[in-house]
Amino acid sequence: MSSRDRIRTVVWGTGNVGRAAIRAVDAHPLLELGAVIVHNPDKVGRDAGEIAGLGRTSGVAATNDIDAALAVADAVVYAASGDIRPDDALADITRAIGRGATVVTPSLYALYDPQSAPQEVRDPVLAAVADGGGALFVSGIDPGWGNDILPVLATGLASSVESVRCQEIFDYTTYDQPDSVRYLIGMGQPMDYVAPMVAPTIPTMVWGGQIRLIARALGVELEEIRETLLRRPLDSTIETPNMGTFEAGTQGALRFEVQGIVEGEPLIVIEHITRIHPSCAPDWPLPPDGGDGVHKVIIEGRPRIEISVEATDEGGNRAAGGNATAVGRLVNAIPWLRSAGPGIYDALDVPLLPALGKLKRMASA
Ligand SMILES: NC(=O)c1ccc[n+]([C@@H]2O[C@H](COP(=O)([O-])OP(=O)(O)OC[C@H]3O[C@@H](n4cnc5c(N)ncnc54)[C@H](OP(=O)(O)O)[C@@H]3O)[C@@H](O)[C@H]2O)c1
């Protein structure tokens, strides 16, 4: 395929997700890296291959000239943060869609399930689609394929289904994101600290769309969405390699569920079990191989089906592996989305396609 025929893809933001996106675009036979947009002034002018750890230069220098970058974009992987700046992220995304780009992103929680998105988020996207003819697909791993397309596909292997449970089980001992770990989810905080990520209604805001997607795929009516939360203190003080000391008696583990209630029972459940050290809450489920993390789907029914996904990248790192699969879901969707035309798409619309033409085409990490 000549470079003229490839889909010119712009990566916007070069954090964890953006770096993996540069590698995924580089490795995709139907895509070409058109530009890389950065916010951090120190990154302007640096080669995208160097930023993403490709092991070679890409010939694309990072830029903060958003208009010039969007002018060459058929598609945009929007990987700038959205959780801490949702309004700005929405404005960036509608700007790209309004220029006719197909945008894929994990950054807007409200749009994982566009059908249940608040009007003030959905309307500007629809207006941009109508104006510019672009498209949008919001996905990732969790929320994302771990609690939409994977459980939905797995139910297709069952004769009968009694319940669907999606689990993320992670140990954050080796993480290096102290703000998220200490303040967003409250590790190392007094046991009466209200962690913003699990404050009432927030889990439903983030994962409720995934419950609705599964319910819709299974053709069942949801009566309500409920939340549960359990916390455990550390028995002893522990040291982490990157985030310092976590004192005995402070929060060391967190277990919460977002439950889709069908016929009075929690039949569609998204559960998270998160520890700052494996010694905390050892009676709660652990990754089957004893590693740092796993995403699981458990279908109770005939037969009982249990799937564990343990992705690794960047030297055996499970968090990087998870991010890379989120990126794979998004970047690999771009050719299908381009042919599908303008619109807002969800995880039930966008097929999970095989890695056509990519066998042996290794992206260096
Ligand atoms: N659902 C999922 O499975 C999933 C998984 C991972 C992440 N996410 C979401 O994806 C997004 C990116 O995550 P990440 O881990 O890559 O985050 P990250 O490592 O913190 O990177 C975010 C990037 O956003 C850019 N940025 C920061 N402040 C900005 C601002 N004020 N204006 C414009 N750009 C700004 C920066 O890009 P430069 O450094 O290039 O300037 C930064 O590197 C987040 O919203 C996160 O919640 C979702």
The ligand as a Tripos MOL2 file, in Angstrom:
@<TRIPOS>MOLECULE
LIG
   48    52     1     0     0
SMALL
NO_CHARGES

@<TRIPOS>ATOM
      1 N1        -10.3990    3.1630   30.1270 N.am      1 LIG1
      2 C1         -9.1700    2.7700   30.1570 C.2       1 LIG1
      3 O1         -8.9350    1.5980   30.0790 O.2       1 LIG1
      4 C2         -8.0520    3.7610   30.2780 C.ar      1 LIG1
      5 C3         -6.7340    3.2870   30.3940 C.ar      1 LIG1
      6 C4         -5.6990    4.2250   30.4880 C.ar      1 LIG1
      7 C5         -6.0000    5.5810   30.4680 C.ar      1 LIG1
      8 N2         -7.2910    6.0150   30.3410 N.ar      1 LIG1
      9 C6         -7.5840    7.4410   30.2330 C.3       1 LIG1
     10 O2         -6.7940    7.9510   29.1510 O.3       1 LIG1
     11 C7         -6.3280    9.2690   29.4290 C.3       1 LIG1
     12 C8         -4.7910    9.2870   29.2940 C.3       1 LIG1
     13 O3         -4.2400    8.4150   30.2750 O.3       1 LIG1
     14 P1         -2.6540    8.3050   30.4850 P.3       1 LIG1
     15 O4         -2.4110    7.2170   31.4590 O.co2     1 LIG1
     16 O5         -1.9570    8.2750   29.1720 O.co2     1 LIG1
     17 O6         -2.3520    9.7020   31.2060 O.3       1 LIG1
     18 P2         -0.9530   10.4230   31.3830 P.3       1 LIG1
     19 O7          0.1620    9.4350   31.3020 O.co2     1 LIG1
     20 O8         -1.0990   11.2970   32.5640 O.co2     1 LIG1
     21 O9         -0.8430   11.3380   30.0560 O.3       1 LIG1
     22 C9         -1.7800   12.3360   29.7620 C.3       1 LIG1
     23 C10        -1.1870   13.3130   28.7630 C.3       1 LIG1
     24 O10        -2.1450   14.3530   28.5900 O.3       1 LIG1
     25 C11        -1.4790   15.5210   28.1760 C.3       1 LIG1
     26 N3         -1.9240   16.6470   29.0070 N.ar      1 LIG1
     27 C12        -1.7640   16.8030   30.3480 C.ar      1 LIG1
     28 N4         -2.3060   17.9710   30.7480 N.ar      1 LIG1
     29 C13        -2.8190   18.5440   29.6350 C.ar      1 LIG1
     30 C14        -3.4830   19.7770   29.3820 C.ar      1 LIG1
     31 N5         -3.7540   20.6560   30.3600 N.pl3     1 LIG1
     32 N6         -3.8340   20.0500   28.1010 N.ar      1 LIG1
     33 C15        -3.5850   19.1820   27.1020 C.ar      1 LIG1
     34 N7         -2.9360   18.0090   27.2780 N.ar      1 LIG1
     35 C16        -2.5700   17.7150   28.5240 C.ar      1 LIG1
     36 C17         0.0130   15.3010   28.3730 C.3       1 LIG1
     37 O11         0.5650   15.0740   27.1010 O.3       1 LIG1
     38 P3          2.0830   15.5130   26.6830 P.3       1 LIG1
     39 O12         2.9430   14.8390   27.7280 O.co2     1 LIG1
     40 O13         2.1990   14.9330   25.3410 O.co2     1 LIG1
     41 O14         2.1570   16.9930   26.7260 O.co2     1 LIG1
     42 C18         0.0670   14.0240   29.2090 C.3       1 LIG1
     43 O15         1.2130   13.2900   28.9550 O.3       1 LIG1
     44 C19        -6.8330    9.5990   30.8400 C.3       1 LIG1
     45 O16        -7.9950   10.3870   30.7210 O.3       1 LIG1
     46 C20        -7.1530    8.2340   31.4450 C.3       1 LIG1
     47 O17        -8.1960    8.3030   32.3890 O.3       1 LIG1
     48 C21        -8.3190    5.1230   30.2530 C.ar      1 LIG1
@<TRIPOS>BOND
     1     1     2 1
     2     2     3 2
     3     2     4 1
     4     4     5 ar
     5     4    48 ar
     6     5     6 ar
     7     6     7 ar
     8     7     8 ar
     9     8     9 1
    10     8    48 ar
    11     9    10 1
    12     9    46 1
    13    10    11 1
    14    11    12 1
    15    11    44 1
    16    12    13 1
    17    13    14 1
    18    14    15 2
    19    14    16 1
    20    14    17 1
    21    17    18 1
    22    18    19 2
    23    18    20 1
    24    18    21 1
    25    21    22 1
    26    22    23 1
    27    23    24 1
    28    23    42 1
    29    24    25 1
    30    25    26 1
    31    25    36 1
    32    26    27 ar
    33    26    35 ar
    34    27    28 ar
    35    28    29 ar
    36    29    30 ar
    37    29    35 ar
    38    30    31 1
    39    30    32 ar
    40    32    33 ar
    41    33    34 ar
    42    34    35 ar
    43    36    37 1
    44    36    42 1
    45    37    38 1
    46    38    39 2
    47    38    40 1
    48    38    41 1
    49    42    43 1
    50    44    45 1
    51    44    46 1
    52    46    47 1
@<TRIPOS>SUBSTRUCTURE
     1 LIG1         1 GROUP 0 **** ****
